[in-house]
Amino acid sequence: MQDSTPLAVGIDVGGTKTHLRALAGDDLVADHVRTSGGWRPHDPGAAAAWLAALVAEALPAGAVPAAVAVGGHACETPRQCTGIRTALTGLLDVPALVVGDAELLVPAAGLDKGVGLVAGTGSVAVGRLPDGRPVQVGGWGAVLGDEGGAAGLVREAARAAWAAHDRGEQPDALALGLIAALGVPEVPGLGAALESAADVSAEWGRHAPVVFTAAAGGSPLARAVIAEAGRSLAALVARLADRGVFVDDVVVAGSTVLAQPALYDAFTASLADAVPSARPTPLRVPPVDGAVALARSLW
C-alpha cells in the first residue's frame, strides 16, 4: 500500500528512449526506461493512452500518482500538448501537464525560468514569455533546419564538400570521411546517398562523428561547418531574446553538443557575441528530473 506522501510522476518521452521516474518525497518509487516505439504525439487520444499504459507498466502495484508531468518529443504546439493533457487527465483522473521535451531542461536544472536548448540529432530552443506563454524556435527537422544538431551537421558538411568539389578542389579529410561513411565512390555521390535515407534525421545524424574527426585532423571545411553550427545554435537563443523571452540562463542538453567540445565551444563563443547576458550551463542530470519537478508544481 502507498503511504500518504504524494507520488509525483515525471515522464521524458524522447525520440528513441522514454524515461519515467516517480518519487514520493525523496523516496524513489519507480525509475523505468523503455523505447519510445508507438509514441504518436499528433494523435492526442493515442498519445494519452500510450502514456497511461506506461504509468501502469512502470509503477508498482498499489502506487497511485498524485500528479503526472510529461515532456514529449515532437509535441510542438500548445494546442497539441493541451490535447494530450486533456485526454491523459481523463484517463488517469489526476492533474497532468504535457509540454515539449525541451521544456524539461530548465526545471531539471533547478531554475524557474530560462531557455532550454537541445542539440542532439536535431536542435531546438524553448522559453516562455513574461505572461507564461511558451515559445519554441528551431526544431524544423533535418531537411529544413536542425542546424547544430547531428543531422544538420552532416547535411551542411556534405554541402561544403560538394561546394569544394565544384571549385575544383581535391577531397579533404571531411569529404573523404563522408565518402567512406556513406559508401559512395566520390563526392558527387553524396547527394543521392543522403536523399535515399528512409529516416533522414537518424540516418544522417549517425554520421556526425565524421565531421568532428575531420576537424580534429585539420580540415578547414569541417572546422567551418562546426563554427557555423555554433552560430546557428546561438542564433536560436538570440531569436528568443528578440521575442521577449528571459534568456539570461541557457540550459544546454543533447547528445551532440554535450559530447563534442568543439561544438559546445563554438556555441558558447557565438552566444557571448550574440547575447552577452546569457549564461550557458550544461545539464548534468537526466531531463526527467524536470518532469518530476513540474509534476510537483501541480499540487
Disulfide bonds with the S-S distance in Angstrom:
Cys75-Cys81 2.25
